[in-house]
Amino acid sequence: MKQAPPNSANADTDSVGIVTPQTLHFDQPLELACGRSLPEHDIVYETYGELNADKSNGILICHALSGHHHAAGKHSETDRKAGWWDSCIGPGKPIDTNVFFVLSINNIGGCHGSTGPTSINPDTGKPWGPDFPPLRCRDWVESQHLMMEHFGISQWAAIIGGSLGGMQAMRWALEYPDALRHCIVIASAMKLSAQNIAFNEIARKAITSDANFHEGRYLEHNTLPKQGLGLARMVGHITYLSEDGMKQKFGRELKTGNLSLGASAETAIEFEVESYLRYQGEAFSSSFDANTYLLMTKALDYYDLAREYNDDPVEAFKHAKCAFMVVSFTTDWRFAPARSREIVDALVAANKSVSYSVIKADHGHDAFLIPIPRYMDVFHAYMKRLKQELGHAI
């Protein structure tokens, strides 16, 4: 992994600098929860920091629904934006790359280089499209475990994730209890609420109703269901924000200063919030794959941490051996603090070590991506424990 030194002229002092994604190919079949298997697969990943001599300082970052491997740094000096969690990963940041070796991957089923619906199906020579096997969270854990073996890591210092990433971290704690010392779960839940599933279904319906969807074989028709995917993103984005946050950011401000009387309802963009949502939808529809969106939202819907433990989360967490940190945000109504408290209550009842913080924030579910001072303080404080375990001077 190419990485600029933190004190170089081309990097901020708290940045991992310029990073280059890498691809790892696995020839062995990956058995999936659905009963099918991938005969081979690629994983695109980035690393930050260096593994220590006994490989005890590794941290795995699990990404959320629309996330990917590029979590920190930039791919070139001209990049306008850094990785999606650059605020938390880097020298001196909560996930301190002066101390930790950080692995961030794009999960299978993704659309940023890892094997997914846009990849070529070796049996047909065409894109997998809708024929890509359905996935479950445990499939991502199994693929990530192969990455762990590749790097020769026997135990992660921590596995960290927000939202869907937090679900993966919890699944790790049950499937491979000896493989991690800490599990950090941010803005997540043990299963989706009916309301969350409903929002996901509306988003999927927007995609599949697009005239260019072609039953998921749009790539074979040299087209994309951009309108449907853009609408799905708009619906999703509203749920990631809070009412207070939207009010502060947009209010009822008019984009042009006055109403566009006479303009059609289809084309008129009168309010700032309309402009913002349409921009988000357009940008997302040009960079994300529709089949991947369908695949990952279904994996979200089916996730239920305690299903095979008699629907008892306490029984489920009794299998874990790691310590836990759980964080929620006051205005997150997609993964509300009540869902995090359910996790904490189950951990306490299972006699597990757990730290819990509720962070006051106006940013809704997206707060886990934002460097809110109190959030950063809590994160820093917990990560100091990990540094101390490694014998690193604080």
N, C-alpha and C positions, 0 to 999 in steps of 0.2 A: 504494500500500500504506500503510494507516494504521499508524503505528508511534509508540509513546510514546518521548520522549527518555530515554536511559538514566538521567539523574539526576532524573527527575520523581518526584513523590510517589507515583505509581501504578505505578512500575516499580523492580525491583531494579537496582543499579548495573551488574550484568553481564548484564542481560536485554535482549532486543530490544523488550520491552514488549508492548503490545496490537497484534496483527496481524489483518488482514482478508484472507481468501482472495479471489482474483480468478479470473475465467474468461476464457480467450481462445478464440475460435471461428475455426477454419480452414475455409474454403469449398473449397479445392482438395483433390482426392482424395489419399489417402495410400496409395501402393503398398506392399503387405505382402510379406513373404518367402514366404508360402504361395501367392502368385500372385493373391490377391484384393486388393481395395482398400476402404478406407473412403471413401465419397463426401465426407464432411465429418466433423469431430470437434471436440470441446471438450477443453481442458486446464485443469484447476484448478491454481493455483499460489500460492505466497507468495514475497515477496522480503524480504530483510533487508539493511540498509546501503544505500549509494548508489553508483551507477556513477560512476567518475571521468571526467575530460574525454575521454581517449582510449579509454575503455571497455576498459581492460586489466586491471581488478581483479575480473572476474567469476569466480565459483565456482559450479559446478553440483553439486547434491547429488542422487545417485541412490538411491532408496529400495529397501528389501529387500521380501521377499514380502508381508508384511502391512502395509507402510509406506504412506505417503501424503505429501501436500504439507506437512502441518503439522509442520515439523521444529523450530521454535523459537518462544518467546514463548507468549502465551495469546490466546485469542479474546475473552475478557472478563475483567474483574477478579474475577469469581466462579468462574472456572475453577479446579478443584482441581489439574489437571495441566497442565504445559507441553508443548510439542512433543516429539516422540520423541527428538530429538537436542539438546535444549536445553542439555545439559551441555557441548556442543562448539561451539555457535554463539551468538555474542553479543559485546558489548564486552569485550575483554581475554581472551576464550576462544580456544582454538586457531584456530577460524575466526572471526577478529576482525572484527566488523561495523563497527568504527571505521575499518577499512582496506579490507575486501572488500565487494563486492556479491554477495549470495548468492541463488541461484534454487533453489527446491525445488518440484518438481511432482508431481502424482499421474499416474502413467503411464496411457496408454490401456489399456483392459481392466480398469482399476481400478473401485472402487465408492465413491469419495469425491468424485464430481462429474465426473470426466473420462469421456469416452465409453467405455462398457463394456457388459457383458451386461445391466445394469439399464436402460440407455438405450433410447430408442425407435428401432426399426429403421424408417427412412423408407420402406422398401418395403412394410412390413406394418402400420405404425401400432401395433405391439405391441412389448413389450420384446424386445431381441435374444435374451436367454437363451442357449440352447445353439447358436444360429445365429451368434453373434458369431465372426468369423474367428479361427482359431488364430494365436497371436503367437509371435514369436521375439525374442530380446534386441535384434537389429539393428533391429526395428520401433520399439522404444522409443528407440533412438539416433536414428533418422530423425525421429521426432516431436520429440525434444528439440532436434535440429538446427534444426527450424522455429522453436522458441522462441528459439534463439540468434539466428537471423536477425531475428526480431521485435524483439529488444532491440538490434540493431545491433552485436552483439559478433562480432568477427572471430576472436578467440582467447581461450579460457578460461585464466585463471591456473591453475586446477586443476579437475579433475573428481574427485569424491570419493564413494566408496560402500562400504558394508559388506555382506557376504554377496552376495545377488543384485545389490545396488547396485555392488559391486566388479566383478562380471562385466560390467555395463554400462560402467563406467569403462574396463576393458580393451578392450572392443569399440570404444569411441570412439577409443582410441589406434591401432587398426588401420584403422578405417573413415575416420577424419578425422585423420590424423596431424599436420597443420598446425594443427589447431583447439584444441590444448591444450598447455600448457607443462609441466604436472605431472599425473600420474595416481596417485591415492592409493587403494590397494586394501586393505581391512581384512577379515579373517576370511572369505576367499573362496577360489575355486579356478578352474582353467581348464576343469574339467568335473566333473560329479557322479560320485561313486563308485556302484557297484552298490547298496551299502547305503543310500545317500541316496535313490536312485531307488525302492528297495523301500519305504522309509518313506513317500515321497510317494504311492506306489500304494495302500498301506494307508489313508492318509488319504482319497484319492479314493474308494476302495471304501466307506468309511464313509459318505461323502456320497451316492453314487449308490444305496446300498442303503436309504437312508431312504425310508419309505413316502410321505413328502411331497415327494420329489424330482421326481416326475412327468416323468422324462426331461429334466430341466432347465427345464421350463416351469411351475415352481411359482408364479411371480408371476401367471400367467394363471389359476391356481387359488386365488389369494388365500391362499397359505400359504408356509411356509418349511421347508426340511429342517434344522431347528434341531438335532435330536438328532444327525444325522450330521455336521453341520458342527462341533458342539460336541465330538464325539468326535475328529474330525480335528484340531482344535486341541489337545486333550489329548495326543494322540499326538505331534504336532509339538512341543508345549511341553516334553515330557519330553526330546526330543532336543536342545533348545536349552540345557538345563541340564546341569550336571555331577553326578556321583555325590557328590563332596565337598560341592558347593554345596547339594544337596538334603539331605544329611546334616546340615550345619550349620543349615539353615533349618528342617527339619522333624524329622529323626531318625525315631524311631518314636513320636512324641508322639501320644497319644490326644486327640481333640477334646473329649470329655466327661469324660476322666479314667478311664473304665472301658469295658469292652467292652459293646456293645449286644446282649447275648445275647437271642436270640429274634427280633431284627429281621431282615427279609428282606435277602438279599445285594444286592438291587436298590436298596433305599432307604437302607440303613444307611450313614452316613458316620462312621466310627470314628476314622480317622487324619487328622491335620492335612493331610497331603499330599493325601489324597482330597478334602478340602474345598477346598483351593487349586486343584486341577486342575478340579474341577467348576465352581468360580467362573470360572476362566479360560475354560472351554468355553462356559459360559452367556453370558458377556459378549461373547465373540467371535462367537457364533452370532447375536447380536442386532445386531451392528454391521458384519459383513462379509458379502459375497455369495458364495454357494456356487459359482456358475459362474465368478466371478472367481478363486476358490481353485483350481478345476480348471484354469483357463486358465494361471494363473501357475506352478503346480507343473509343468505340462507344459512351459512355456517353460524352466523350470529344468532339467528332465530332458534336453531337447534341446540345451542349451547346450554347445558344444564349441569353444573358441577356435581350435583348430588344425585343425579338420576340413577346411577348404578350402585348407589349406597343407600338404597331404600328411601330415596328422597330425603335423606337426613344429612344436612350439611355438617353437623357435628361429627357424625360417623365418618363423613368424607375427610374432614380435616384431621381426624385422628391419625391418618396415614402420613401426614406431613411431618417433617423433622426440622424444618427451617424456621427462622424468625420472620415475622411479617411487619411490614409498614403499609398502612392503608390511608389514603388521602381522598377526601371529597371536597366539593365546592358548593357554597350555599345556593347559588342560582342555577346549578346544573339540574334541569328537570328531566333530561334524557337518562342520566344515570345519577339519580338524586342521592343526597346524603343518607337517606333511609336505606338505600340498597347497600351502601358501604357499611352502615351500622349492622346490617344483617350478617355481613362477612365477619365483622369484628365480634359480634355476639357469639357466632358459631366457633370462632377461634378461641375465644375466652372459655366457652363451655368445653372445648376440646383440650383445654389446658395448654394452649400454645402461646408463645411470646409474641405480643402484638403491640405496635404503637399506632395510634389513630389521631388524625388531625382533620378538622373541618376548616377549610380556608374561606374566609369571606371574600367574595369576588363578584363582579358584575358581568362576567364574560360567559356565563353559561357553561356548557360542556367543553367548549374550546379553552376554558381556563387552564386545563392541564398542559397546554402548549405555550402558555404566556408566563414570562418571568415576574410574577406577582411577588413583591418583596417578602411577605409572610410565607408564602409557598416555598420560595428559595431558601429562607431561613430554616424552615422545617426540614427540607430536603438535605441541606448542608449538614444540619445537626445529626441526622440519621446516618448519612454517609461517613461521618467522622468515626462512627462505630466500626464501620468496615475497614477504614484506614488503620484504626488501632488494632484490629484483629490481625492485620498484615504486618504489624510492628512498625508502621509508618509514623514518624514524628508529626504531631499536630501543632 
